């Protein structure tokens, strides 16, 4: 089992083995990771990258990052995430929008 910590300035997430409290190799995400949400169904940790307007999926079995998914257009930037069985929702407090990212789709869909 692992815990994860965000590294704002380096644009990475560090996995930590909970049995030994030892940090693993940092995983590159995007600019200024600010929040994350875990989807147990997908076995994926989703990281909101405030500085690059993206969400990076990380496979928690391998700690490998997938291709970052766009969440909107600048200056919209994700600052919170929620994961559900049907997808991941990225929240942008600056523009009061929510973008749904399906766990198998790559195109963001703004909420009405």
N, C-alpha and C positions, 0 to 999 in steps of 0.2 A: 504494500500500500504506500502511496505517496501523497505528500502535501506539496503545494506549489506556492511560490512567492514571485511577485512582480518586481521587475527591476526597471524602474521608470527611465533613468538616464541611459542605460545601455541597450534598451529595446529588447530585453530578453525576459524569460521566465525560468526560474530555477526549480527543478524537482528536488524534493527532500524525502529520503527514505525514512518513513516514520518508525521503523523498527530500530534504526541506528542513529537517527537524527543527522545523518550525513547528507550534504548537498550533492546533487549530481551535476552533470555538465549543463550549463545554461542553454536554453533553446531560443534561437533568434525568432522574434515575432515581427513587430513593426515599430514605428516611432512612438514612444511614450505609451507603453501599455498601462492602462488605467483600471481595468476590471476584467474579471473572468467568470465564466459559468461552465459547469460540468454537465454533460449529457450522458448519463449512465447507459442509456439505450445504444448510443453511438460509440461509447467508450472514448469520448473526445472532450478535451478541454478547449473552450473557445475564449480567445483573448481579444478584448477591445483595444485597438491601437488608436489613441486619441490624436496623435500627431500625423498619422497617415490615412485616416478615414477608412480603416479596414478592420476586419475581424479575422484573426488567424486561428485555424483549427489545429490542434495538437493531438496526435494519436497517443493516448496515455499508456498503451502497451509498449510502444517503442520510443516515446518522447521525441517523435519527429514532427516537425511543423509541415502543414500542408500549404497550399497556395492561399495567400490572403484574399479575402472577399471584400469588395467595396461595399460601403454602407451608405454612401451619399456623396454629395459634392461639397467641396470646401465652401464655407467654413464649417459645414456640418461635420461633427466628429462624434463617434460613439463614446459615451462616458459611463454607460451601465449596460449589462447584459442579463438576459433571462433565458434559460434553456428549458424546453418542454419536449414532450414526445413528438410533437409535430414540427419542431424547428427551434431556431435560436432567434431571439428578438434583441436588436441593438437599439438603445435609446440615446437620442441626442437632445440633451437639455437645452442647448442653445437655440435650436429651431423647433423644439417641442414635437419631434417626429419619432416614429418607431419604424424600423426597417426589419422585415421578417426575412431571415435567411433559412430556407429549408435545409435540413441536414444533407440533402442530396442535390441541391440546386446551387447555381453560382450567381444568379442574377438577383439583386436586391429588389424587394417590392415594398415601397413606402406604404404605410397604413393610411386608410382614408381619414 
